[in-house]
C-alpha cells in the first residue's frame, strides 16, 4: 500500500511538473504557476476592480461565498443602492456597501447604472457646480439618487424630482477623480 501511494504521488508530481514547464512565462517555478482559484478569479467580467454598480432589485441576497451553496448572510432591500464590486468569481461579485459590509451576489442582481448615497452628514444639492450656487435641496444621510455625470470636484445628480450638483466628496458611489459622462 505504501508503494502504491508513493507511485501515485510520483505520478501526480510528474503531471504537476509537466504543467509548470508548459505554462508560458512560468520559468518552471512553482511560485509562477497560476492555481485554479487564481484562474477562476480571472474568469469574471474582465472589467476593472474595484468599480461601482447598483442593486437591480428590491431584494438582493448577500451570501457568504460565490455560489448558491453558500448561506445567505443578509438581504439588501434598497433597489438602486450603490455598491462597490471588490472581487469576481465567474458570475458572482463580491460587493461592499457604503458602511463597509461585504458579501457575494450573483451578477444578474447588479446593474451598471450609477447611483450614490449620502453617507453621514446632510449635504446641499446646488443649481450649478459651485459652492456659492443656489441650493436646490438639502439631502439628509442615507438619501440615494442617480449620478448623471461627474467632472472635477462635482457630480450632476438626480434625486426624486430634483436635479442639481453635489460635491463629489459629499457622497458615496464615485471615486475621487473618476470621470462619468
N, CA, C and O of each residue as an XYZ file, in Angstrom:
724
protein
N       0.825     -1.189      0.000
C       0.000      0.000      0.000
C       0.862      1.243      0.000
O       0.557      2.218     -0.687
N       1.954      1.214      0.779
C       2.851      2.359      0.807
C       3.495      2.585     -0.550
O       3.744      3.729     -0.929
N       3.771      1.513     -1.290
C       4.379      1.652     -2.607
C       3.400      2.285     -3.578
O       3.780      3.151     -4.366
N       2.134      1.858     -3.531
C       1.125      2.441     -4.402
C       0.993      3.940     -4.156
O       0.890      4.722     -5.101
N       0.997      4.330     -2.907
C       0.889      5.732     -2.542
C       2.082      6.505     -3.087
O       1.929      7.607     -3.613
N       3.258      5.928     -2.960
C       4.456      6.588     -3.467
C       4.405      6.735     -4.974
O       4.767      7.787     -5.501
N       3.961      5.695     -5.686
C       3.849      5.752     -7.135
C       2.825      6.802     -7.524
O       3.066      7.586     -8.442
N       1.685      6.833     -6.841
C       0.646      7.825     -7.133
C       1.167      9.227     -6.920
O       0.906     10.125     -7.721
N       1.905      9.415     -5.834
C       2.458     10.748     -5.568
C       3.471     11.135     -6.633
O       3.497     12.283     -7.075
N       4.309     10.185     -7.052
C       5.303     10.471     -8.092
C       4.610     10.843     -9.399
O       5.026     11.784    -10.075
N       3.547     10.105     -9.764
C       2.815     10.405    -10.992
C       2.150     11.782    -10.904
O       2.173     12.554    -11.863
N       1.565     12.074     -9.756
C       0.918     13.380     -9.568
C       1.948     14.497     -9.665
O       1.697     15.523    -10.298
N       3.118     14.299     -9.034
C       4.169     15.312     -9.083
C       4.672     15.494    -10.512
O       4.920     16.619    -10.944
N       4.823     14.391    -11.244
C       5.296     14.474    -12.631
C       4.290     15.253    -13.484
O       4.683     16.083    -14.304
N       3.005     14.989    -13.294
C       1.975     15.715    -14.041
C       2.009     17.200    -13.682
O       1.876     18.058    -14.554
N       2.184     17.494    -12.408
C       2.257     18.887    -11.948
C       3.478     19.577    -12.550
O       3.386     20.721    -12.997
N       4.620     18.893    -12.566
C       5.845     19.462    -13.125
C       5.683     19.709    -14.624
O       6.192     20.703    -15.142
N       4.983     18.820    -15.323
C       4.749     18.999    -16.757
C       3.893     20.236    -17.004
O       4.155     20.998    -17.935
N       2.883     20.436    -16.186
C       2.027     21.626    -16.316
C       2.854     22.877    -16.072
O       2.719     23.863    -16.797
N       3.712     22.844    -15.055
C       4.540     24.009    -14.746
C       5.463     24.354    -15.904
O       5.604     25.521    -16.270
N       6.083     23.346    -16.473
C       7.048     23.627    -17.538
C       6.340     24.082    -18.806
O       6.945     24.763    -19.634
N       5.070     23.719    -18.975
C       4.326     24.126    -20.166
C       3.688     25.492    -20.004
O       3.257     26.084    -20.994
N       3.614     26.010    -18.789
C       2.977     27.311    -18.563
C       3.829     28.417    -19.138
O       5.022     28.495    -18.842
N       3.228     29.298    -19.977
C       4.010     30.391    -20.545
C       4.480     31.338    -19.455
O       3.710     31.732    -18.580
N       5.737     31.691    -19.520
C       6.282     32.654    -18.563
C       6.473     32.105    -17.170
O       6.767     32.858    -16.242
N       6.308     30.773    -17.005
C       6.423     30.230    -15.652
C       7.864     30.034    -15.233
O       8.188     30.090    -14.047
N       8.718     29.807    -16.195
C      10.124     29.589    -15.877
C      10.340     28.371    -15.010
O      11.389     28.245    -14.378
N       9.353     27.453    -14.961
C       9.489     26.234    -14.188
C       9.366     26.436    -12.696
O       9.560     25.483    -11.941
N       9.056     27.618    -12.243
C       8.959     27.901    -10.814
C       7.551     27.628    -10.306
O       6.571     28.025    -10.938
N       7.448     26.955     -9.177
C       6.139     26.682     -8.584
C       5.439     27.965     -8.199
O       4.209     28.001     -8.181
N       6.174     29.023     -7.891
C       5.565     30.289     -7.495
C       4.927     31.021     -8.664
O       4.024     31.831     -8.456
N       5.371     30.757     -9.891
C       4.864     31.468    -11.051
C       3.643     30.793    -11.662
O       2.952     31.413    -12.470
N       3.351     29.538    -11.303
C       2.233     28.827    -11.902
C       0.922     29.289    -11.292
O       0.799     29.364    -10.069
N      -0.063     29.603    -12.134
C      -1.356     30.007    -11.591
C      -2.079     28.807    -11.000
O      -2.045     27.718    -11.572
N      -2.722     28.996     -9.875
C      -3.519     27.910     -9.309
C      -4.949     28.047     -9.824
O      -5.296     29.050    -10.447
N      -5.775     27.040     -9.563
C      -7.131     27.042    -10.093
C      -7.943     28.222     -9.586
O      -8.714     28.800    -10.352
N      -7.798     28.596     -8.326
C      -8.599     29.696     -7.789
C      -8.200     31.016     -8.431
O      -9.066     31.857     -8.676
N      -6.917     31.225     -8.711
C      -6.472     32.459     -9.365
C      -7.001     32.504    -10.792
O      -7.409     33.564    -11.267
N      -6.998     31.359    -11.486
C      -7.515     31.311    -12.839
C      -9.008     31.598    -12.826
O      -9.495     32.348    -13.672
N      -9.739     31.023    -11.893
C     -11.180     31.237    -11.810
C     -11.497     32.692    -11.487
O     -12.485     33.233    -11.982
N     -10.675     33.327    -10.667
C     -10.893     34.732    -10.335
C     -10.862     35.582    -11.603
O     -11.580     36.577    -11.699
N     -10.039     35.197    -12.574
C      -9.912     35.966    -13.799
C     -11.049     35.686    -14.766
O     -11.165     36.375    -15.779
N     -11.879     34.713    -14.491
C     -12.974     34.368    -15.393
C     -14.219     35.195    -15.090
O     -15.335     34.717    -15.292
N     -14.055     36.396    -14.622
C     -15.189     37.278    -14.359
C     -15.510     38.083    -15.598
O     -15.433     37.575    -16.717
N     -15.867     39.328    -15.400
C     -16.316     40.192    -16.482
C     -15.177     40.769    -17.307
O     -15.384     41.163    -18.455
N     -13.977     40.824    -16.739
C     -12.872     41.479    -17.411
C     -12.850     42.984    -17.177
O     -11.941     43.671    -17.643
N     -13.845     43.502    -16.456
C     -13.908     44.929    -16.130
C     -12.988     45.229    -14.955
O     -12.633     44.319    -14.205
N     -12.597     46.479    -14.782
C     -11.684     46.819    -13.676
C     -12.306     46.568    -12.304
O     -13.516     46.694    -12.113
N     -11.454     46.215    -11.374
C     -11.867     46.021     -9.978
C     -10.925     46.849     -9.131
O      -9.714     46.777     -9.343
N     -11.411     47.625     -8.190
C     -12.815     47.804     -7.827
C     -13.526     48.725     -8.809
O     -12.901     49.475     -9.559
N     -14.875     48.644     -8.780
C     -15.728     49.530     -9.560
C     -17.082     49.614     -8.864
O     -17.424     48.764     -8.041
N     -17.836     50.634     -9.199
C     -19.156     50.800     -8.600
C     -20.245     50.252     -9.515
O     -20.111     50.250    -10.739
N     -21.320     49.791     -8.896
C     -22.524     49.325     -9.578
C     -23.685     49.665     -8.646
O     -23.491     50.327     -7.626
N     -24.880     49.218     -8.991
C     -26.014     49.418     -8.089
C     -26.893     48.174     -8.097
O     -26.829     47.356     -9.014
N     -27.712     48.048     -7.061
C     -28.581     46.878     -6.913
C     -29.745     46.970     -7.899
O     -30.374     48.020     -8.029
N     -30.025     45.875     -8.585
C     -31.061     45.826     -9.610
C     -32.459     45.573     -9.025
O     -33.465     45.853     -9.678
N     -32.519     45.055     -7.818
C     -33.789     44.591     -7.265
C     -34.029     45.128     -5.860
O     -33.107     45.591     -5.189
N     -35.289     45.056     -5.427
C     -35.645     45.459     -4.061
C     -35.190     44.444     -3.022
O     -35.093     44.767     -1.838
N     -34.911     43.214     -3.459
C     -34.423     42.174     -2.554
C     -33.220     41.491     -3.176
O     -33.334     40.837     -4.213
N     -32.057     41.646     -2.536
C     -30.827     41.040     -3.037
C     -30.191     40.248     -1.909
O     -29.797     40.809     -0.887
N     -30.093     38.923     -2.105
C     -29.462     38.057     -1.111
C     -27.948     38.244     -1.135
O     -27.321     38.182     -2.192
N     -27.377     38.472      0.029
C     -25.932     38.581      0.169
C     -25.452     37.274      0.799
O     -25.859     36.914      1.903
N     -24.586     36.578      0.082
C     -24.121     35.261      0.511
C     -22.702     35.329      1.069
O     -21.957     36.275      0.818
N     -22.357     34.299      1.830
C     -21.023     34.237      2.451
C     -19.939     33.831      1.468
O     -18.752     33.982      1.758
N     -20.330     33.315      0.308
C     -19.374     32.906     -0.713
C     -19.996     32.979     -2.085
O     -21.190     33.253     -2.212
N     -19.194     32.735     -3.133
C     -19.661     32.886     -4.504
C     -20.405     31.664     -5.052
O     -19.848     30.895     -5.835
N     -21.648     31.492     -4.643
C     -22.454     30.387     -5.154
C     -23.690     30.175     -4.308
O     -23.753     30.614     -3.160
N     -24.677     29.496     -4.883
C     -25.924     29.253     -4.152
C     -25.743     28.252     -3.022
O     -26.605     28.152     -2.148
N     -24.647     27.514     -3.021
C     -24.398     26.565     -1.924
C     -23.992     27.283     -0.637
O     -24.036     26.697      0.445
N     -23.600     28.548     -0.755
C     -23.228     29.338      0.426
C     -24.482     29.949      1.038
O     -25.400     30.336      0.316
N     -24.525     30.036      2.358
C     -25.728     30.566      3.006
C     -25.904     32.071      2.773
O     -24.942     32.808      2.554
N     -27.162     32.492      2.828
C     -27.494     33.917      2.739
C     -27.141     34.533      4.086
O     -27.614     34.078      5.127
N     -26.316     35.557      4.061
C     -25.872     36.243      5.273
C     -26.884     37.315      5.684
O     -27.207     37.451      6.864
N     -27.379     38.071      4.705
C     -28.416     39.069      4.929
C     -29.024     39.428      3.581
O     -28.585     38.926      2.547
N     -30.042     40.302      3.590
C     -30.736     40.699      2.368
C     -30.768     42.221      2.288
O     -31.210     42.892      3.220
N     -30.290     42.767      1.148
C     -30.444     44.202      0.899
C     -31.864     44.427      0.394
O     -32.389     43.624     -0.377
N     -32.479     45.518      0.829
C     -33.848     45.822      0.408
C     -33.970     47.238     -0.135
O     -34.969     47.915      0.107
N     -32.946     47.691     -0.877
C     -32.961     49.042     -1.445
C     -32.510     49.022     -2.896
O     -31.321     49.144     -3.189
N     -33.466     48.866     -3.797
C     -33.166     48.891     -5.225
C     -32.446     50.199     -5.557
O     -32.821     51.267     -5.073
N     -31.412     50.099     -6.385
C     -30.672     51.275     -6.799
C     -29.551     51.681     -5.860
O     -28.826     52.635     -6.144
N     -29.394     50.975     -4.744
C     -28.341     51.334     -3.800
C     -26.970     51.088     -4.436
O     -26.742     50.047     -5.053
N     -26.054     52.063     -4.280
C     -24.718     51.852     -4.836
C     -23.939     50.817     -4.029
O     -24.051     50.747     -2.805
N     -23.157     50.024     -4.736
C     -22.262     49.054     -4.112
C     -20.952     49.084     -4.872
O     -20.906     49.468     -6.040
N     -19.894     48.678     -4.204
C     -18.590     48.613     -4.836
C     -18.249     47.151     -5.073
O     -18.256     46.350     -4.138
N     -17.953     46.803     -6.309
C     -17.524     45.436     -6.635
C     -16.036     45.349     -6.335
O     -15.231     46.069     -6.924
N     -15.676     44.455     -5.407
C     -14.279     44.356     -4.976
C     -13.600     43.051     -5.415
O     -12.381     42.921     -5.312
N     -14.394     42.084     -5.908
C     -13.833     40.821     -6.402
C     -14.856     40.157     -7.308
O     -16.046     40.466     -7.253
N     -14.374     39.229     -8.152
C     -15.248     38.466     -9.045
C     -14.837     37.001     -9.019
O     -13.659     36.671     -8.881
N     -15.823     36.139     -9.153
C     -15.576     34.711     -9.325
C     -16.673     34.199    -10.247
O     -17.824     34.059     -9.834
N     -16.315     33.922    -11.489
C     -17.271     33.506    -12.506
C     -18.414     34.522    -12.571
O     -18.162     35.692    -12.861
N     -19.666     34.114    -12.310
C     -20.821     35.028    -12.384
C     -21.161     35.674    -11.050
O     -22.235     36.257    -10.903
N     -20.275     35.579    -10.090
C     -20.517     36.116     -8.752
C     -19.627     37.328     -8.506
O     -18.480     37.378     -8.949
N     -20.179     38.299     -7.795
C     -19.448     39.523     -7.468
C     -19.425     39.723     -5.965
O     -20.460     39.649     -5.303
N     -18.241     39.975     -5.432
C     -18.144     40.335     -4.021
C     -18.333     41.846     -3.968
O     -17.608     42.601     -4.615
N     -19.314     42.268     -3.191
C     -19.628     43.691     -3.116
C     -19.443     44.218     -1.704
O     -19.457     43.468     -0.729
N     -19.270     45.529     -1.623
C     -19.167     46.214     -0.336
C     -20.123     47.390     -0.389
O     -20.207     48.090     -1.398
N     -20.851     47.604      0.716
C     -21.756     48.748      0.751
C     -21.078     49.954      1.393
O     -19.921     49.874      1.806
N     -21.780     51.042      1.473
C     -21.218     52.305      1.956
C     -20.840     52.252      3.433
O     -20.108     53.117      3.915
N     -21.330     51.249      4.151
C     -20.985     51.101      5.569
C     -19.857     50.095      5.783
O     -19.424     49.877      6.915
N     -19.379     49.482      4.694
C     -18.261     48.550      4.786
C     -18.644     47.087      4.847
O     -17.759     46.231      4.852
N     -19.937     46.763      4.894
C     -20.376     45.365      4.916
C     -20.134     44.755      3.535
O     -20.336     45.421      2.520
N     -19.702     43.493      3.491
C     -19.439     42.872      2.198
C     -19.981     41.450      2.140
O     -20.201     40.809      3.168
N     -20.189     40.975      0.934
C     -20.678     39.630      0.688
C     -20.786     39.416     -0.804
O     -20.430     40.292     -1.592
N     -21.281     38.239     -1.199
C     -21.325     37.837     -2.594
C     -22.747     37.872     -3.144
O     -23.693     37.473     -2.464
N     -22.891     38.352     -4.383
C     -24.177     38.369     -5.083
C     -23.977     37.870     -6.508
O     -22.884     37.965     -7.067
N     -25.048     37.337     -7.085
C     -24.981     36.939     -8.490
C     -24.992     38.198     -9.342
O     -25.696     39.156     -9.024
N     -24.222     38.204    -10.417
C     -24.091     39.378    -11.271
C     -25.425     39.871    -11.826
O     -25.562     41.059    -12.116
N     -26.410     38.988    -11.979
C     -27.709     39.391    -12.527
C     -28.465     40.329    -11.587
O     -29.431     40.971    -12.001
N     -28.035     40.414    -10.326
C     -28.702     41.281     -9.349
C     -28.070     42.665     -9.281
O     -28.443     43.484     -8.442
N     -27.100     42.927    -10.178
C     -26.423     44.222    -10.227
C     -26.652     44.879    -11.577
O     -26.904     44.205    -12.576
N     -26.562     46.191    -11.593
C     -26.656     46.949    -12.834
C     -25.522     47.966    -12.883
O     -25.008     48.392    -11.849
N     -25.147     48.344    -14.085
C     -24.092     49.327    -14.261
C     -24.560     50.760    -14.044
O     -23.753     51.690    -14.085
N     -25.871     50.948    -13.810
C     -26.375     52.299    -13.532
C     -25.654     52.862    -12.320
O     -25.469     52.172    -11.318
N     -25.257     54.093    -12.417
C     -24.510     54.704    -11.326
C     -25.448     55.447    -10.392
O     -26.296     56.233    -10.814
N     -25.269     55.171     -9.119
C     -26.071     55.824     -8.093
C     -25.152     56.254     -6.955
O     -23.968     55.919     -6.935
N     -25.710     56.989     -6.023
C     -24.935     57.461     -4.880
C     -25.813     57.412     -3.639
O     -27.033     57.269     -3.717
N     -25.160     57.536     -2.501
C     -25.856     57.662     -1.230
C     -25.124     58.718     -0.415
O     -23.900     58.831     -0.480
N     -25.873     59.476      0.340
C     -25.269     60.452      1.249
C     -24.896     59.671      2.507
O     -25.782     59.166      3.195
N     -23.607     59.561      2.820
C     -23.181     58.646      3.884
C     -23.409     59.104      5.317
O     -23.935     58.325      6.112
N     -23.047     60.312      5.683
C     -23.064     60.608      7.123
C     -23.648     61.951      7.508
O     -24.349     62.034      8.517
N     -23.393     63.004      6.753
C     -23.954     64.294      7.133
C     -24.694     64.910      5.956
O     -24.347     64.677      4.798
N     -25.708     65.691      6.264
C     -26.525     66.327      5.228
C     -25.642     67.157      4.308
O     -24.629     67.717      4.727
N     -26.047     67.224      3.051
C     -25.309     68.000      2.063
C     -26.282     68.760      1.175
O     -27.465     68.429      1.103
N     -25.776     69.769      0.510
C     -26.616     70.609     -0.347
C     -26.553     70.162     -1.798
O     -25.499     69.791     -2.314
N     -27.717     70.207     -2.440
C     -27.837     69.982     -3.870
C     -27.893     71.375     -4.498
O     -28.831     72.133     -4.250
N     -26.890     71.710     -5.308
C     -26.769     73.057     -5.872
C     -27.299     73.112     -7.301
O     -27.323     72.105     -8.010
N     -27.728     74.315     -7.714
C     -28.253     74.533     -9.058
C     -27.141     74.411    -10.111
O     -27.375     73.890    -11.202
N     -25.946     74.887     -9.787
C     -24.779     74.798    -10.671
C     -23.598     74.239     -9.872
O     -23.659     74.209     -8.643
N     -22.525     73.795    -10.539
C     -21.398     73.192     -9.816
C     -20.479     74.213     -9.139
O     -19.334     74.411     -9.545
N     -21.012     74.850     -8.101
C     -20.218     75.817     -7.332
C     -20.786     75.893     -5.917
O     -22.003     75.884     -5.730
N     -19.907     75.967     -4.932
C     -20.346     76.034     -3.528
C     -21.195     77.273     -3.273
O     -22.035     77.269     -2.373
N     -20.991     78.332     -4.049
C     -21.750     79.575     -3.870
C     -23.074     79.569     -4.625
O     -23.850     80.516     -4.502
N     -23.351     78.517     -5.407
C     -24.575     78.444     -6.208
C     -25.806     78.252     -5.331
O     -25.718     77.804     -4.187
N     -26.942     78.601     -5.893
C     -28.229     78.438     -5.209
C     -28.433     76.978     -4.785
O     -28.139     76.053     -5.543
N     -28.943     76.788     -3.558
C     -29.218     75.443     -3.047
C     -30.628     75.045     -3.478
O     -31.604     75.726     -3.163
N     -30.717     73.931     -4.204
C     -31.988     73.427     -4.706
C     -32.677     72.561     -3.651
O     -33.902     72.579     -3.536
N     -31.889     71.801     -2.880
C     -32.441     70.910     -1.851
C     -31.343     70.557     -0.855
O     -30.153     70.657     -1.152
N     -31.769     70.146      0.320
C     -30.854     69.646      1.346
C     -31.055     68.132      1.388
O     -32.178     67.658      1.561
N     -29.974     67.376      1.230
C     -30.053     65.916      1.218
C     -29.546     65.361      2.536
O     -28.406     65.603      2.933
N     -30.406     64.617      3.204
C     -30.095     64.034      4.504
C     -29.312     62.731      4.338
O     -29.319     62.143      3.257
N     -28.638     62.274      5.399
C     -27.924     60.987      5.331
C     -28.848     59.855      4.897
O     -30.015     59.805      5.287
N     -28.312     58.950      4.087
C     -28.965     57.773      3.525
C     -29.910     58.077      2.377
O     -30.582     57.172      1.882
N     -29.980     59.341      1.936
C     -30.728     59.662      0.723
C     -29.926     59.124     -0.453
O     -28.705     59.277     -0.502
N     -30.625     58.485     -1.413
C     -29.977     57.933     -2.596
C     -30.468     58.664     -3.837
O     -31.552     59.247     -3.845
N     -29.655     58.621     -4.879
C     -30.043     59.217     -6.142
C     -29.201     58.665     -7.279
O     -28.332     57.818     -7.073
N     -29.471     59.157     -8.482
C     -28.755     58.732     -9.683
C     -27.641     59.719    -10.000
O     -27.813     60.931     -9.865
N     -26.508     59.192    -10.418
C     -25.410     60.037    -10.891
C     -25.569     60.182    -12.400
O     -25.603     59.187    -13.123
N     -25.666     61.426    -12.874
C     -25.802     61.700    -14.309
C     -24.439     61.887    -14.968
O     -24.185     61.357    -16.050
N     -23.562     62.646    -14.307
C     -22.214     62.874    -14.831
C     -21.339     63.430    -13.715
O     -21.840     63.975    -12.732
N     -20.036     63.287    -13.875
C     -19.078     63.846    -12.913
C     -17.880     64.384    -13.680
O     -17.397     63.769    -14.631
N     -17.418     65.543    -13.243
C     -16.197     66.127    -13.796
C     -15.612     67.011    -12.707
O     -16.332     67.770    -12.058
N     -14.319     66.909    -12.513
C     -13.696     67.705    -11.461
C     -14.233     67.307    -10.098
O     -14.376     66.121     -9.798
N     -14.532     68.308     -9.274
C     -14.995     68.054     -7.909
C     -16.507     67.898     -7.778
O     -17.007     67.710     -6.669
N     -17.242     67.971     -8.879
C     -18.701     67.993     -8.834
C     -19.332     66.893     -9.675
O     -18.777     66.460    -10.684
N     -20.526     66.446     -9.227
C     -21.308     65.477     -9.983
C     -22.725     66.013    -10.164
O     -23.327     66.549     -9.233
N     -23.242     65.858    -11.379
C     -24.633     66.211    -11.658
C     -25.469     64.989    -11.294
O     -25.190     63.883    -11.756
N     -26.492     65.187    -10.469
C     -27.277     64.076     -9.934
C     -28.775     64.356    -10.032
O     -29.208     65.482    -10.280
N     -29.546     63.295     -9.829
C     -30.995     63.405     -9.746
C     -31.452     62.662     -8.504
O     -31.077     61.512     -8.278
N     -32.269     63.334     -7.700
C     -32.849     62.737     -6.502
C     -34.349     62.994     -6.570
O     -34.784     64.145     -6.514
N     -35.142     61.936     -6.689
C     -36.590     62.068     -6.895
C     -36.830     62.996     -8.075
O     -36.386     62.705     -9.185
N     -37.527     64.114     -7.855
C     -37.812     65.049     -8.949
C     -36.795     66.178     -9.038
O     -36.871     66.999     -9.952
N     -35.847     66.238     -8.111
C     -34.872     67.328     -8.089
C     -33.578     66.919     -8.786
O     -33.105     65.792     -8.640
N     -33.024     67.848     -9.538
C     -31.722     67.637    -10.182
C     -30.801     68.770     -9.788
O     -31.254     69.882     -9.515
N     -29.528     68.496     -9.759
C     -28.563     69.525     -9.416
C     -27.170     68.940     -9.304
O     -26.870     67.885     -9.863
N     -26.320     69.654     -8.564
C     -24.908     69.308     -8.438
C     -24.528     69.096     -6.983
O     -24.951     69.843     -6.101
N     -23.715     68.058     -6.741
C     -23.203     67.747     -5.401
C     -21.695     67.647     -5.501
O     -21.152     67.159     -6.492
N     -21.026     68.119     -4.455
C     -19.584     67.924     -4.403
C     -19.309     66.428     -4.265
O     -19.943     65.732     -3.472
N     -18.377     65.967     -5.034
C     -18.023     64.552     -5.084
C     -17.708     63.981     -3.703
O     -18.062     62.839     -3.409
N     -17.047     64.764     -2.858
C     -16.637     64.275     -1.537
C     -17.802     64.148     -0.560
O     -17.633     63.600      0.529
N     -18.978     64.646     -0.930
C     -20.141     64.593     -0.038
C     -20.996     63.351     -0.230
O     -21.988     63.160      0.473
N     -20.610     62.495     -1.191
C     -21.436     61.314     -1.470
C     -20.560     60.083     -1.614
O     -19.346     60.187     -1.789
N     -21.195     58.901     -1.540
C     -20.504     57.629     -1.722
C     -21.086     56.975     -2.961
O     -22.303     56.850     -3.097
N     -20.195     56.552     -3.879
C     -20.638     55.879     -5.092
C     -19.837     56.291     -6.310
O     -20.130     55.865     -7.427
N     -18.820     57.124     -6.092
C     -17.950     57.567     -7.175
C     -16.548     57.745     -6.614
O     -16.375     58.162     -5.470
N     -15.546     57.423     -7.432
C     -14.164     57.589     -6.989
C     -13.706     59.039     -7.115
O     -14.319     59.844     -7.817
N     -12.628     59.349     -6.427
C     -12.122     60.717     -6.299
C     -11.971     61.464     -7.627
O     -12.410     62.608     -7.736
N     -11.379     60.859     -8.604
C     -11.148     61.576     -9.857
C     -11.768     60.845    -11.062
O     -11.356     61.058    -12.203
N     -12.741     60.001    -10.801
C     -13.369     59.215    -11.855
C     -14.293     60.082    -12.717
O     -15.203     60.724    -12.192
N     -14.065     60.105    -14.039
C     -14.992     60.841    -14.899
C     -16.215     59.982    -15.206
O     -16.082     58.784    -15.453
N     -17.382     60.570    -15.192
C     -18.614     59.875    -15.590
C     -19.310     60.770    -16.602
O     -19.568     61.942    -16.327
N     -19.608     60.229    -17.753
C     -20.261     61.013    -18.809
C     -21.697     60.584    -18.994
O     -22.401     61.134    -19.840
